[in-house]
Amino acid sequence: MAYRLRDKSGRGHNEKSKAVKDNRPVNLDIGTIKLPITAYASILHRISGIAIFVGMAVLLCLLDSSLESAESFNTVKTTLADNFLLKLIVWLVLCGFIYHTCAGVKHLIMDLGIGETLEGGKKGATIVFAVSPVLMLLAGIWIW
């Protein structure tokens, strides 16, 4: 029979659990931990969502400026054609959108019950990492 003990916080735990060695990692520095490919896919999915949110401000400003008049539309069009930095920003926002869409489609497919296993998740992440750069490259060719 296990005896209930109380720790300093007042929570109880079994006496038997004290004999078990705690093998949890002590160093939680994300740079030194070997993460699986599915973790990288998930982290990048979140980062791309934030990038899209921030980048939408730039895109909305461009849209607002272009809708003021025919002259302002031509000004925005010329600026986008001539300004490398602005093209780069638009391309980066588009890259975030492409990756986020690919990872989102992977999640939707998993919601249908396809690829829910660990192996399926790894294959899905690998497909996302293979398809996204190709689409990003095509977007870069389209923009430039």
Secondary structure, 3 states (H helix, E strand, C coil): CCCEEECCCCCEEEHHHHHCCCCCCCCCCCCCCCCCHHHHHHHHHHHHHHHHHHHHHHHHHHHHHHCCCHHHHHHHHHHHHHCHHHHHHHHHHHHHHHHHHHHHHHHHHHHCCCCCCHHHHHHHHHHHHHHHHHHHHHHHHHHC
